[in-house]
Amino acid sequence: MEIGRQDEYAWFESAFYTLTGIDLSRYKRQQMERRLTTLRDKRGFATFADYLSACRSDPALLAELLDRMTINVSEFFRNRVRWDMLRSELWPEIARPGRSVRAWSAACSTGQEPYTLAFLLASRLPLDEFSILATDIDESALTVARQGAYPATDLASIPDEMRGPLLEVRDGRGQVAPALRARIEFRRHNLLADPFARDFDVIVCRNVLIYFTDDAKEQVYRKFATALRPGGILFVGSTEQIFHAETYGLVQRQPFFYQRLQ
């Protein structure tokens, strides 16, 4: 099939959507095209048509492509001051008497963020009084997350008082305890296409929406607001300030924290 060079990436977006159900047109084109072109060239393909044809027959090549288009960068207690804010100043808005806390870590990558949330919640609540849904579009990242095992050097940012029996470090590796892992359900989810669950007390989605188009971001913000319980908190990344939050039924409580209106 002959594809004009000028339209090649647009063709690739359409063909990739047919193959995977992921709509690349909802991502900022310049950033995504540059990232995927670099990977394509690295693998020795001259065109996106040849590259995608190879991906169709090689699951490992397709998995690598999916990993590259999802930005799998994560760490425990990233931007620690934000987590301290959530724990100290917004806690009364999250932990309400008489019911369990329900949280969602969206675009959770390899799991550091939902485990951070779990350590924080476990420092305040019995394990059976909270649950976390952790989702990502990349199944290979979720496989890592479900294992809950990380190099010991990656765990240095977890406060000592939150570790206890919930984290075992041995021979240069750290393992999150089964009891804490059991509080997290890891599930594949496409923020731009799949339905959102509801009735969350807190949703954490950080450093992901910056890669979406403005229209896609607006769609996701509205769906996040609907997914929160009244009074629930949305926690976004340090480059993701929501302008005119009231248009989504949200109000800013602190920088990067937004509360659903009653």
C-alpha positions in Angstrom: 0.0 0.0 0.0 1.4 3.4 -1.0 1.1 6.1 1.6 2.1 9.6 1.0 4.9 10.8 3.3 2.9 13.8 4.4 0.0 11.6 5.5 1.9 8.6 6.8 1.6 9.4 10.5 -2.2 10.1 10.1 -2.5 6.7 8.4 -0.6 5.1 11.3 -2.9 6.7 13.8 -5.9 5.2 12.1 -4.3 1.7 11.6 -3.0 1.7 15.2 -6.5 2.4 16.5 -7.9 -0.5 14.4 -5.2 -2.8 15.9 -5.2 -1.7 19.5 -8.2 0.5 20.2 -5.9 3.3 21.3 -6.7 6.7 19.6 -3.3 8.4 19.1 -5.1 11.4 17.6 -6.1 12.4 21.2 -2.5 12.8 22.2 -0.4 15.8 21.3 0.9 14.9 17.8 4.3 16.5 17.9 5.4 14.8 21.1 4.0 11.4 20.2 5.1 11.4 16.5 8.7 12.2 17.6 8.7 9.5 20.2 7.4 6.8 18.0 9.4 7.8 15.0 12.6 7.4 17.1 11.5 3.9 18.2 10.6 2.9 14.6 13.9 4.1 13.3 15.8 2.3 16.1 14.1 -1.0 15.1 15.2 -0.5 11.5 11.9 0.3 9.7 11.8 3.1 7.1 8.0 3.6 7.2 5.2 3.3 9.8 3.4 0.9 7.4 6.4 -1.5 7.6 6.7 -1.0 11.3 3.0 -1.7 12.0 3.0 -4.7 9.8 5.9 -6.2 11.8 4.1 -5.3 15.1 1.0 -7.3 13.9 3.1 -10.5 13.7 5.5 -9.9 16.6 3.8 -9.5 20.0 7.1 -8.4 21.6 7.5 -5.6 19.1 3.9 -4.5 19.7 4.4 -4.6 23.5 7.5 -2.4 23.1 5.5 0.1 21.0 2.7 0.2 23.6 5.3 0.8 26.3 6.9 3.7 24.5 3.6 5.5 23.7 2.6 5.2 27.4 5.0 7.3 29.5 6.1 4.7 32.1 8.0 7.0 34.5 7.1 6.7 38.2 8.5 6.7 41.7 7.4 6.4 45.3 6.2 9.6 47.0 7.0 11.6 43.9 6.9 15.3 44.9 6.8 14.4 48.6 5.4 17.7 49.7 2.2 17.0 47.7 1.6 13.7 49.4 2.2 15.4 52.8 -0.5 17.9 51.8 -2.9 15.1 51.0 -2.1 13.3 54.3 -2.2 16.3 56.6 -4.6 18.9 55.3 -7.0 17.0 53.0 -7.4 13.9 55.0 -10.8 14.9 56.6 -12.2 15.3 53.1 -11.2 11.7 52.2 -11.6 9.6 55.4 -15.2 10.1 56.5 -16.6 8.3 59.5 -18.7 5.2 58.9 -17.4 4.0 55.6 -14.3 2.7 53.9 -12.1 4.9 51.7 -12.2 4.1 47.9 -9.3 5.4 45.8 -8.3 5.2 42.1 -4.7 5.6 40.8 -5.3 6.3 37.1 -2.4 5.7 34.6 -0.5 3.9 37.4 2.4 2.7 35.3 4.6 0.2 37.2 2.8 0.6 40.5 4.8 3.1 42.6 1.9 5.5 42.8 -0.9 3.2 44.0 1.6 1.6 46.5 2.4 5.1 47.7 -1.3 5.7 48.2 -1.6 2.4 49.9 1.3 3.1 52.3 -0.3 6.5 53.1 -3.8 5.0 53.7 -2.4 2.1 55.8 -0.7 4.7 58.1 -4.1 6.1 59.0 -6.6 3.2 58.5 -6.8 -0.6 59.1 -6.2 -2.4 55.9 -9.8 -3.6 55.6 -11.0 0.0 55.6 -9.7 1.1 52.2 -9.4 -0.2 48.7 -7.5 1.0 45.6 -8.2 0.6 41.9 -5.0 1.0 39.9 -5.3 1.2 36.1 -3.1 1.7 33.1 -3.3 1.1 29.4 0.0 -0.8 29.3 -0.4 -4.5 30.3 3.4 -5.0 30.7 3.5 -2.1 33.2 0.7 -3.7 35.1 2.5 -7.0 35.3 5.4 -5.3 37.1 2.9 -3.4 39.3 1.1 -6.6 40.4 4.3 -8.2 41.6 5.1 -5.3 44.0 8.8 -5.9 43.8 11.3 -3.1 43.3 15.0 -2.5 43.7 15.8 -1.4 47.3 17.2 1.9 46.0 13.7 2.8 44.6 12.2 2.4 48.1 14.3 5.0 49.9 11.6 7.7 49.6 9.1 5.6 51.6 9.0 7.0 55.1 10.3 4.6 57.8 7.1 5.0 59.8 5.0 3.7 56.9 7.0 0.6 56.3 6.8 -1.8 59.2 5.6 -5.3 58.3 4.2 -3.9 55.0 7.5 -3.8 53.2 10.3 -6.4 53.3 13.8 -5.5 52.0 16.3 -8.2 51.4 19.3 -8.8 49.1 18.9 -5.4 47.4 15.2 -6.0 46.6 12.0 -4.7 48.2 8.7 -6.6 48.3 5.4 -5.1 49.2 3.6 -7.4 51.7 0.7 -9.5 50.3 -1.7 -8.0 52.8 -1.1 -4.5 51.3 -1.1 -5.8 47.7 -4.5 -7.4 48.3 -6.0 -3.9 48.9 -5.1 -2.9 45.3 -6.9 -4.2 42.2 -4.8 -3.7 39.1 -6.8 -3.5 35.8 -6.1 -2.4 32.2 -8.0 0.8 31.4 -7.9 3.3 28.6 -8.7 6.8 29.9 -9.8 8.0 26.5 -12.1 5.1 25.6 -13.2 3.0 28.6 -16.0 3.7 31.1 -15.0 5.2 34.4 -16.1 3.5 37.7 -17.7 5.8 40.3 -17.9 6.8 44.0 -14.2 7.4 44.6 -13.1 9.4 47.6 -9.8 10.3 45.9 -8.5 10.0 42.4 -4.8 10.3 41.7 -3.7 11.0 38.0 -0.4 12.7 37.7 1.9 13.7 34.8 -0.3 12.0 32.2 -2.8 14.5 30.9 -0.1 16.8 29.8 0.4 14.5 26.8 -3.3 14.7 25.7 -4.9 17.3 23.4 -7.0 20.0 25.0 -10.2 18.3 24.0 -9.1 15.0 25.4 -8.1 16.6 28.7 -11.5 18.3 29.0 -13.3 15.0 28.4 -11.2 13.2 31.1 -11.6 16.0 33.7 -15.4 15.8 33.3 -15.3 12.1 33.7 -13.0 12.3 36.7 -15.4 14.8 38.4 -18.3 12.4 37.8 -16.3 9.5 39.1 -15.7 11.2 42.4 -18.1 11.2 45.3 -19.4 14.6 46.3 -16.5 16.1 48.3 -14.0 13.7 46.8 -10.5 14.9 45.8 -8.7 14.8 42.4 -4.9 14.9 42.7 -3.1 15.9 39.5 0.5 16.5 38.5 2.7 19.5 39.1 2.4 20.7 35.5 -1.4 20.0 35.2 -3.2 22.9 36.8 -6.9 22.9 35.9 -8.1 26.2 34.7 -11.7 27.1 35.3 -12.2 24.0 37.5 -15.7 25.0 38.2 -16.7 24.2 34.7 -16.1 20.5 35.6 -18.0 20.7 38.9 -14.7 21.1 40.8 -13.1 23.6 43.1 -9.4 24.0 43.9 -8.6 23.2 47.5 -4.8 23.4 47.3 -2.5 23.7 44.3 -3.0 20.5 42.3 -5.9 19.3 44.5 -9.5 19.7 43.3 -12.6 18.8 45.2 -15.9 17.8 43.7 -18.7 20.2 44.6 -21.5 18.9 46.8 
